[in-house]
Amino acid sequence: MAQDHTIRAFDDDMGQLNALIAQMGGQAESLIRDAVDALRRGDHDLAKQVILRDRLLDALEAEVERLAIQLIALRAPVAGDLRQVVAAFKISGMLERVGDHAKNVARSTLKIEDFRFAALAEVPAIAEIAEGMIHSALDAYAAQNAPLAEEVVARDELVDALYRDLIRHLIEHLSEKTANVITATELLLIARNLERIGDNATNIAEAVYYAATGTVMIDRHRTAD
């Protein structure tokens, strides 16, 4: 009977952790969408809202950390259960960083001078893939779906390719005499932040894979190198 109670208590605590991760994921995705929408429309008010809303992710991360430490101390999980708790703890930190990157996009939007800049049209495609990776990585976490986690990691190559294309176009623009240096520089920073969101989605997927299987996913980038 005592063991059944312990299992139920762990499941309840894990349910709370999962709910917090889902809330963080929804907030992170919303910040990405709104940050890019603010950039596309040149909407400074929306950009400022994104910057302010990032604070919620910071608060949620702190709550995940508190609950994860409490769960480990009180329930002493082992094996797969422990991997789940550690994955939730790690993923919360990654989602907080995703919020930081979205906030950085919003901050750059406030500094851009020319929203008719041609290369700006390339940004939404990168953001859409990166946001989709975050969504799929969180779906993989909720279902403990290792194959889906692998699919997320594979998609990072497309984000990297689009990022390189955008960087090349911006560098070409900067070589022109009529270049708008401030706008091009901020778009370089925006592109980098979106690429980092894809990297964080990959890291989330790798944490999910380990939690689900107990093995480390092969580092695709290192293998390719």
Phi, psi and omega in degrees: 000316180297322180294319178299319179296319179296318179297316180296320180296317178297315180299321179295315179296319180294325176298320177296317178299314181297322179295321178294319178296318178298320179295317178298318180298316178298320179293318180297315179298319179296321179295319178298310181301314184289324179296316180289324177296319177298320178294313183298323183265352186065037186265099182290327180296316179294321178300319179294325178295320178300316180300318181288321184290343179299337181298329180297320178297321178300317181293319180293322177299317179297323179291321177297316179300315180298313183291322180295316179296317179298318182295317179294319182292320186270326187258343181047056181293154179227167174051233185299324179297317179295320179298323178297316181295314181297321178298316179299318179298313180294317183296324179298320177294322179293319179293325176297322178291326175301317177299321178298319180293320176297320178297321178296322176299316180296320179296320177294324179302323180293342183259348184289137184260333186230102181275005174265007183302127187301316184294341180300330181295341181276343186294314183304326180296318178296315182297320181297317179292316181297317178295320177298325177295317177300314181299314181293323178297322179287326173298319179297321178296313183298325183261358186051049187258098183294318178299321178295322177299320178296322179297322179298314181299320181297327182290342182297333179297325179291319176300316180298320181294316179294323178298315179297320178298315181295318178299317180298317179295321180291321178294320177299320179295320182294341179279351181275151181293330183267015185299137171270096190295318182297311181297316180297320180295316180294324177292327173300316179293320179297314179301318180296319180294322178292322176297323179291329175297318175299320177297319179292325175298320177298317179296321177298314181299321179293323177294321178297315181301316180294318180298323184281327188246338184080006178237154181274134178293141178299134179286103185297319183295317182292322178297318180296320179297000000 
